[in-house]
């Protein structure tokens, strides 16, 4: 049985004489520049190594973490929505949850085209923004972020624009975006403040005879809308005569990235590999975190479940062929927390989680060391729900996948003949030891 955390664990002591714990082989390799010098954390039992490739440290973690597993019972603070007639708690499709320094909560609704605002206890305050093309208006918002001056930037997919609102809901102009040679802005997929700049997930389409060349990327733009750097970029060819929706191409970095409170950006660059790229706030690739991991094969039932999801989102693409991987991707999603730790939900953490838990998370400290696996116990299903880690709270948005599919005109195969449950937001207190150091 996993030890349960009571919120009062102290941080483990670190040895000051760390050289004694470094294997001779590691020191030998380091002499030839193949392995970087060990850090003091290795004295705490870390058994990985750091290998430099093209000048970038690759933190190579073993399959098992340094410390024993931890199980945490989440404390529910409040919940909104679900089976209620209160219009202040009715949600369509929730895309993002933000919390300001005073604890005010902002919930972006893609379907209702508004941001609902609540206090720290879940009491409704107001709704800001609305559908339209005028000042302070948007359609089908995909994401939002806090601007450097404290406004809320709401991102519209197409035509790509970022509408700024004050916390009270007054229009505050638009956050500038880069444009192409025709003056068009990119399709917007997501964004987050990265220091004084904006990390932007976006897409450009170039039409050729009978096909599209679609470029998806994560880049950095400044507050004047100038593109400073592209961190990841990938071209995808959409051939109208032979449309193939290849999961390993369509489900990559633009769906799995996160900006940490420190301003560092973390992203999973490929569909299949257990590898996380970490950039500093200036956009320099700081390290790559890897872990020994055996891919989890899908059963026939699991494959059909995933196929149903792709079919729901591609029904408007005529004669498309869906090509699925035989296995789950290693990393389903990732999160960053205030203590500098990175929380990864792996395929096994999702599919093999214990009953009554919302997932088993691989936790890496700020050095990229795999320090622990943490099981979070509560109500939530990572295959269906969306999770938002904010400070010492975890927000679970129930029924996210079903709601998003329904908004696209599709339905989850398992629930095709049933009405989807109303979306709800569950706010949990998340008390765990400091795992970032």
Secondary structure, DSSP 8 states (H G I E B T S, - for coil): --EE--S--------S-GGGGS-HHHHHHHHTTSB----GGGGGT---EEEEETTEEEEEE-SS-SS--EEEE-EEEEEEESS---GGG--S-EEEEEE-TT--EEEEETTTTEEEEE-TTS-EEEEE-EESSSTTEESSEEEEEE-TTS-EEEEETTTTEEEEE-TT--EEEEE---B-TTS-B-EEEEEEEETTEEEEEEEEEEEETTEEEEEEEEEEE-TT--EEEEEEEEEEEEEGGG-EEEHHHHSSGGGSEEE-TTS-EEE--SSS--EEEEE-TTS-EEEEEEE-----B--HHHHHHHHHHHHHHTTTSTT-EEE--SB--SEEEEEE-TTS-EEEEEHHHHHT--TTEEEEEEEE-TT--EEEEEEEESS--TTT-EEEEETTEEEEEETHHHHHHHHTT---GGGTTS-----EEEEEE--------
